Amino acid sequence: MSALTAIAERCSPGALVLPFEATDFENIPSLVDRAWEWAVSQGGPINGLFNNAGISQRSLAIETVFEVYQRIIDVDLLAPIALTQALLPRMVRAGGGDIVAISSVAGIAGVPLRSAYSAAKHGLIGYHDSLRAETAHLGVRVLVVAPGSVRTSVSKNALNAQAKARGVSDDAIDNGMEPQVAARRILDAISAGQRELILAEGMEAEIAKLRRSDPNALFDQMARLVADGYAKKMGA
């Protein structure tokens, strides 16, 4: 809480800090009410929403307990939907705004060891694409961001096959894009009115491109990756 407050103060002194459990679906509408009332008291409505909650995964589907799927889909897909659904009518009545969804390259292409994560992130793209089509004429702008590896704790906190935090990172994440660079590119995409941002470089950017241009080639590439020992290399 103290770290969150410190960051909020750096961004906007006096900002409202409202921590909550992302999957507390029953209480999300009342939390949105509180946030909206505070925003109005400061002179304006809420005109932006970043859907950024997420847990990743590192485990083979055949070994993974169902709890992993429940947890990741709750956090990565249903929580953003619940929050958006609670805020959307107010945002539309106030004239619109920006909604940003942080999906993943794994939300465009199903990749090994991330079957739950890919399922949730694919769903996040589908929901926000539909939302964009339905609300563009109402002043709502929707940007879907599909990052590759960004230097965060996402891999360390990823769930293993038994729904426990993995506890270690991996080279791709440790050598990934700096968070400050990722944030700047997202803000630039919002300013430019982009509707999709593939926030990835190198092979990860190619994976997203190949899924749309030559999916069979990508399917073969992913299968070879597993056959060559990718799961063992990742400790899964």
Secondary structure, 3 states (H helix, E strand, C coil): CHHHHHHHHHHCCCCCCCCCCCCCHHHHHHHHHHHHHHHHHCCCCCCEEEECCCCCECECHHHCCHHHHHHHHHHHHHHHHHHHHHHHHHHHHCCCEEEEEECCHHHCCCCCCEHHHHHHHHHHHHHHHHHHHHHHHHCEEEEEEEECCECCCCCCCCECCCCCECCCCCHHHHCCECHHHHHHHHHHHHHCCCCEEEECCHHHHHHHHHHHHCHHHHHHHHHHHHHCCHHHHCCC
